[in-house]
Amino acid sequence: MYKLPYFTEEDPDKVIAFMKENSFAVIAGFGTDYPVASHLPLEIETWQDGKVFFSGHLMKNTDHHKAFEKNENVLVIFNGPHTYVSASWYEEKEVASTWNYMTVHAQGKIKFTDDEGTYKAIKAITNKYEETNSAAAFDRLAPEYTTRLMKAIVGFEIEVVSLDNVFKLSQNHTQHTRESIAGHLQKKGDEHSAAIAKEIKNRFSEEV
């Protein structure tokens, strides 16, 4: 991940909040011939001693599962909004256009759980997105269905070893240019551009 100091978020609470807001992540590891990657929703937990853990579940006996069993070292990628930024919006025009984006990379070690841990992982993720009175709430699933499901799924926990991030939000530009960038992004009308414009304005609210 290419980065520069002024594109780095130094506040760990903001990094954790970003991961929780963008918790459908990519878990990448070492396959036999090529790297493997799983796209999965994760639960993020922080401890008082500063440790960070992710938990979730995946299908058993896939290339991902087998690879993660052989090598516990994984890279977890959390992607946020991203958008093209035209140099025509800058005060100084004769420089390159770029791409603004927000992402967090977490290196960690994955461990698979027993059946009890898998049960808890499935329940936690399901109930995170379903209302308690929903017909699809975990506790409303038929026990025989849950039993079949458990045979095909395995829970996991990832202990984070290191966290890195790039929150590239035009920090290297002047107040006037950032204001121009945010304004043009808002006019584009798409969700990603609007989110980046909002981040720029929130971070430089005293200036923009």
C-alpha angles and dihedrals in degrees: 000000000000112000145161126208095250091056092056122102107223097186108092092199090060091049091051091047090051092053092049091050091049100035097146093096142172117244110198127189145155117293128187097261104000136017116272128220133192124198106214143156111246139198113224119210128182125198128211090248090061097257118141126208133185124201136186143118139257140186116284124242096018121134087257094053093047093047093049090049091055095044120025095193111104139168117221117200124198113193125197134176120325135177145169116263117203120218087220086078093059128096088230106051102185096078132088126279114239148187124255117208146151124225140153125206118200123189113203151143120259124215125183120227135226122252092278091053091047091051091052092047094052091046094048095051094043095049091046090067102027127071114239090245093048118118086231096053111130096243090056094058115108111257092232090055092049090050091053091046092053091058091061100039136062128196124225143188126208121204108208115231098179139001126208131172148183117206098176105187105150093276089150093062134081125264091256093051093047089051090051093048093049092048094050092046091053090053092054088071100208122124097246095049091048091050093051091047089052092050091050092050094046093050096046099032092134090054107030 
